Amino acid sequence: MPKPAKTTSTLSLPLDRILIGDSIRVLSELPAHSIDAIFADPPYNLQLNGDLHRPDNSLVDAVDDDWDKFADFAAYDKFTYEWLKQVKRVLKSDGCLWVIGSYHNIFRVGSILQNLGFWILNDIIWCKTNPMPNFRGKRFTNAHETLIWASPSKDAKPCFNYEAMKNLNDEKQMRSDWILPICSGKERLRGGDGNKVHPTQKPESLLYRVITSSTKPGDVILDPFFGSGTTGAVAKRLGRHFIGIERDKTYAKHAERRIAGIETAPSSEFLITQSKRDEPRIPFGFVLERGLLRPGDFLYDERKRHSARVKADATLAAESRSGDEVRGSIHKVGALVQGLPACNGWTFWCFDAGGKLASIDLLRQRIRAEHARREN
């Protein structure tokens, strides 16, 4: 799909509002290529037959609303095709779509999504720590739901805040299995009668990961099946704009009240840890040009097993494992002295900083900080 030359200004969008109406119709009225990200929690088409009771014969508050009922699979597929087609139209070329579902519908949604040209980036398994038991005892307990994360095309470059997700996960790569509880307790919206406002309210922890991972502060996130407003609540909390579409006025009223009670933190708190790949490239020569190291200085690995002399042309000279002198970049020489095929010289080599060894990467970060100050 060719990328549009320009995207619509956010000034023309109904930001931070809930639009009442049919999702397909409202989507069709929004400007093309105007939305950064979409989170969709569509009807699951659960196909429930009859009431479900617990062992004590009490009735389970299951999803039996009219909005989740379709005549057959063909009707559901037609509905899915129409809303996904509009989603693709309104997404920016480098935007992304998240759609959540269960075994009842997610495979049909995924097939239609691919037929429309979306490119699947990941499927995320939301493992529920407290799922509803299987009361009939005839199947496995359904303890997970699936999220599909996709871009509008194979060539798109959607936002992914890798370092932020790693930070959320104790400095380990965030995996595609998310172990989170279902919505319960004080977070669950209830009406005056004490009953759930919405039967499929998603937990804020789930949307926190979705929004933090794939959007930037100030981005616009659209939810075409807004329901109880979890997307809007978390978007506001994280300094993003939202647009909600909801045909049920009662759901919309509760969502508005919920979002109005959310306080947005200061904008400085929304800064996302920059990916190392996005940081400006700093050649080792810049370190010499600024006098942070000088020709003739020695570099060492952190245990002082290897050493190398800095040359005026930003190369290093060292003794290889075979005893021969080798010269080359900080990366090449770092690999040769270890007998490895590759090496990140910035993290391998250290310099003498007043009697203590310090990574030369600290010098690179100092230069990057200087660049950032000049740009600001």
C-alpha positions in Angstrom: 0.0 0.0 0.0 1.5 3.4 -1.0 2.2 5.7 1.9 0.2 9.0 1.8 2.3 12.1 1.5 0.7 13.7 4.5 -1.4 12.7 7.5 -4.4 14.5 8.9 -3.7 17.0 11.7 -5.0 16.0 15.1 -6.8 19.3 15.2 -9.4 17.9 12.8 -10.1 14.9 15.1 -12.7 14.6 17.9 -10.0 14.0 20.5 -10.7 12.7 23.9 -14.4 12.1 23.1 -16.8 9.2 23.0 -18.7 9.2 19.7 -22.1 7.6 20.0 -23.2 5.4 17.1 -22.5 2.3 15.0 -18.7 1.7 14.9 -18.6 1.0 11.1 -20.5 4.2 10.3 -18.6 6.4 12.7 -15.3 5.0 11.4 -16.2 5.8 7.9 -16.7 9.4 8.8 -13.2 9.9 10.3 -10.4 11.2 8.1 -8.2 8.7 6.3 -4.7 8.0 7.7 -5.3 10.0 10.9 -5.0 7.5 13.8 -1.8 6.3 15.4 -3.1 3.1 17.0 -6.3 1.2 17.4 -7.3 -1.2 20.1 -10.4 -3.2 19.2 -12.3 -5.5 21.6 -15.1 -6.6 19.2 -18.0 -8.9 19.9 -16.7 -12.4 20.4 -19.8 -14.2 18.9 -19.8 -16.6 21.9 -22.7 -18.6 20.5 -24.0 -19.5 24.0 -26.9 -21.8 24.1 -29.0 -21.5 27.2 -28.1 -20.3 30.7 -24.9 -21.3 32.5 -25.2 -22.3 36.2 -22.6 -22.9 38.9 -22.5 -26.2 40.9 -24.7 -24.5 43.5 -27.3 -23.7 40.7 -26.6 -20.0 40.9 -26.7 -18.2 37.5 -23.4 -17.2 35.9 -23.4 -13.6 34.7 -22.3 -14.5 31.2 -22.2 -12.5 28.0 -25.7 -12.8 26.5 -26.2 -9.2 25.2 -27.7 -8.6 21.7 -24.5 -6.9 20.5 -22.7 -10.3 20.8 -25.3 -12.2 18.7 -25.0 -13.0 15.0 -27.2 -15.1 12.8 -24.3 -17.3 11.6 -20.6 -17.2 10.8 -21.2 -15.5 7.5 -22.9 -12.6 9.2 -20.1 -12.3 11.7 -17.5 -12.5 9.0 -19.2 -9.7 7.0 -19.3 -7.5 10.1 -15.6 -8.2 10.8 -14.6 -7.4 7.3 -16.5 -4.1 7.3 -15.0 -2.8 10.5 -11.5 -4.0 9.7 -11.7 -2.3 6.3 -12.5 1.0 7.9 -9.8 0.5 10.5 -7.2 0.1 7.7 -8.5 3.3 6.0 -8.1 5.5 9.1 -4.8 4.1 10.4 -1.6 6.0 9.6 0.7 4.1 7.3 3.1 3.4 10.2 0.2 2.9 12.7 -0.8 -0.3 14.3 -3.9 -2.4 15.3 -4.5 -4.5 18.4 -7.5 -6.8 18.4 -8.4 -9.2 21.2 -10.6 -12.3 21.1 -11.1 -15.8 22.3 -11.2 -19.1 20.5 -14.7 -18.3 19.4 -13.7 -15.6 17.0 -9.9 -14.7 16.9 -9.1 -17.2 14.1 -11.8 -15.8 11.9 -10.7 -12.2 12.7 -7.0 -13.1 12.0 -7.9 -14.6 8.6 -9.9 -11.6 7.5 -7.3 -9.3 8.8 -4.6 -10.9 6.6 -6.9 -11.0 3.6 -7.2 -7.2 3.9 -3.4 -6.8 3.7 -2.6 -6.3 7.4 0.8 -7.7 8.5 0.8 -9.6 11.8 3.6 -8.6 14.1 2.9 -10.7 17.1 0.1 -12.7 18.8 0.0 -12.1 22.5 -1.5 -14.7 24.9 -3.1 -13.0 27.9 -2.9 -15.7 30.6 -5.5 -15.0 33.2 -4.4 -15.6 36.8 -8.0 -15.9 38.0 -10.1 -17.2 35.1 -13.8 -18.3 35.4 -13.9 -22.0 36.2 -15.4 -24.5 33.7 -18.5 -25.3 35.6 -19.8 -28.1 33.4 -16.5 -30.0 33.6 -16.6 -31.0 29.9 -13.7 -28.9 28.6 -10.4 -27.4 29.8 -10.8 -24.2 31.8 -10.6 -21.3 29.3 -7.8 -19.4 30.9 -6.5 -17.1 28.2 -7.4 -14.7 25.4 -5.4 -13.8 22.3 -4.3 -10.4 21.1 -3.2 -9.9 17.5 -0.8 -7.0 17.0 -0.6 -5.9 13.3 0.5 -3.1 11.0 -1.4 -1.9 8.0 1.2 -3.4 5.6 4.4 -5.4 5.6 6.5 -2.3 4.9 5.0 -0.3 7.8 7.3 0.7 10.6 5.0 0.9 13.7 6.2 2.3 17.0 7.6 -0.3 19.4 9.1 0.9 22.7 11.4 -2.1 23.2 13.4 -0.6 26.0 10.3 0.6 27.9 8.8 -2.9 27.8 12.1 -4.4 28.9 12.1 -1.9 31.9 8.6 -3.0 32.8 9.8 -6.6 32.9 12.8 -6.2 35.2 15.4 -5.7 32.5 14.3 -8.8 30.6 12.8 -8.9 27.1 9.0 -8.7 27.4 7.6 -12.0 26.2 4.4 -12.7 24.2 2.7 -14.4 27.2 1.3 -11.8 29.6 0.2 -13.2 32.9 -2.4 -10.7 34.3 -5.6 -11.0 36.4 -9.0 -10.3 34.9 -10.8 -7.1 35.9 -12.2 -7.4 39.4 -12.6 -5.6 42.7 -12.7 -1.8 42.8 -11.6 -1.6 39.1 -14.8 -3.4 38.0 -17.5 -0.8 37.1 -20.9 -1.5 38.7 -24.2 0.1 38.5 -26.6 1.2 41.2 -27.9 -2.3 41.4 -24.5 -3.7 42.1 -24.3 -5.6 38.8 -21.5 -5.2 36.3 -21.8 -2.3 34.0 -20.2 -4.2 31.2 -19.7 -8.0 31.0 -16.3 -7.9 29.2 -14.5 -5.0 30.9 -10.8 -5.5 30.3 -8.2 -4.8 33.1 -6.2 -1.6 32.9 -3.0 -3.6 33.3 -3.6 -5.1 29.9 -4.1 -1.8 28.2 -1.2 -0.3 30.0 1.1 -2.8 28.2 -0.6 -2.3 24.9 -0.4 1.5 25.0 3.1 1.7 26.5 4.5 -0.7 24.0 3.2 0.7 20.8 2.5 4.4 21.1 4.2 7.7 22.1 3.0 10.5 24.4 0.5 12.6 22.4 -0.5 9.8 20.0 -4.1 9.2 19.1 -5.6 5.8 20.1 -9.0 4.8 18.8 -11.2 2.1 20.3 -14.2 1.3 18.0 -15.9 -0.9 20.7 -15.3 1.5 23.6 -17.6 -0.3 26.2 -16.7 0.7 29.7 -13.8 3.0 28.5 -10.7 1.1 29.7 -8.7 2.3 26.6 -9.7 5.9 27.2 -8.9 5.7 30.9 -5.4 4.3 30.4 -4.7 6.6 27.4 -5.4 9.6 29.6 -3.3 8.3 32.4 -0.4 7.8 30.0 -0.6 11.2 28.3 -2.2 9.9 25.0 -5.3 11.1 23.2 -8.2 8.7 22.7 -11.3 8.5 20.5 -14.0 6.1 21.6 -16.9 4.8 19.5 -19.8 3.2 21.4 -23.4 2.6 20.4 -24.8 1.9 23.9 -25.4 5.2 25.6 -25.4 3.6 29.1 -21.9 2.2 28.5 -20.8 5.6 27.2 -22.2 7.4 30.2 -20.3 5.2 32.7 -17.1 5.5 30.6 -17.3 9.3 30.6 -17.7 9.4 34.3 -14.8 7.0 34.8 -12.4 8.9 32.5 -13.3 12.3 34.1 -12.0 11.0 37.4 -8.6 10.1 36.0 -5.7 12.6 36.7 -3.0 12.9 34.1 0.6 12.9 35.4 3.0 15.7 34.4 4.2 15.4 30.8 7.8 14.9 32.0 6.7 11.5 33.5 5.7 10.1 30.0 9.2 10.1 28.5 9.9 6.7 26.9 13.3 5.1 27.2 14.9 5.5 23.8 15.9 2.4 22.0 19.6 2.1 21.5 19.0 1.6 17.8 17.4 5.0 17.6 20.3 6.8 19.3 22.6 8.9 17.1 25.7 6.9 15.8 28.9 8.1 17.4 32.2 7.0 15.7 35.1 6.2 18.1 37.0 8.9 16.3 34.7 11.5 17.9 36.2 10.5 21.3 39.7 11.3 20.1 38.6 14.6 18.4 37.2 15.9 21.7 40.3 14.9 23.7 38.4 12.4 25.9 41.1 9.8 24.9 44.5 10.5 23.3 46.7 8.5 20.9 48.9 6.2 23.0 46.4 5.6 25.7 45.7 2.0 26.7 42.3 0.3 26.7 41.6 -2.9 28.7 38.8 -5.4 29.1 37.1 -5.2 32.5 39.4 -7.9 34.0 42.6 -6.5 32.4 43.1 -9.8 30.5 43.6 -7.9 27.2 45.0 -4.5 26.4 45.2 -2.3 23.3 46.9 1.0 22.4 44.8 3.8 20.8 46.1 5.1 17.5 45.7 8.6 16.1 43.4 7.3 13.3 40.9 5.8 15.9 42.1 2.3 15.4 43.5 0.0 18.1 46.7 -2.1 18.2 46.9 -5.2 20.3 48.4 -8.6 20.5 46.2 -11.4 19.1 45.8 -14.8 20.7 48.5 -16.1 18.3 51.0 -13.5 19.5 50.8 -11.3 16.3 50.0 -7.6 16.4 46.6 -6.8 15.0 45.1 -3.4 14.2 41.6 -2.3 13.4 38.4 -0.8 14.9 37.5 -1.1 18.5 35.0 -3.8 17.4 37.4 -5.8 15.2 40.3 -5.8 17.7 37.9 -6.7 20.6 36.8 -9.7 18.6 40.3 -10.8 17.6 41.8 -10.7 21.1 39.0 -12.9 22.3 38.9 -15.2 19.3 35.3 -14.4 18.6 33.6 -13.6 15.3 32.2 -10.3 16.6 32.4 -7.9 19.5 30.7 -4.6 20.6 33.9 -2.6 21.3 32.0 0.1 23.2 30.9 -2.3 25.9 34.1 -4.5 25.8 36.8 -1.8 26.2 37.5 0.2 29.3 39.8 3.2 30.0 41.7 4.2 33.1 39.6 6.8 34.9 41.8 7.9 37.9 42.9 4.5 38.9 39.6 2.8 38.1 38.4 1.1 34.9 35.4 2.7 33.2 33.6 1.7 30.0 34.4 3.8 26.9 30.6 3.7 26.4 30.4 6.4 29.1 32.4 8.7 26.7 30.0 7.9 23.9 27.1 8.8 26.1 28.7 12.1 27.1 29.0 13.0 23.4 25.4 12.0 22.8 24.3 14.2 25.7 26.2 17.1 24.1 24.4 16.6 20.8 21.0 16.4 22.6 21.7 19.7 24.4 22.6 21.5 21.1 19.4 20.2 19.4 17.3 21.4 22.3 
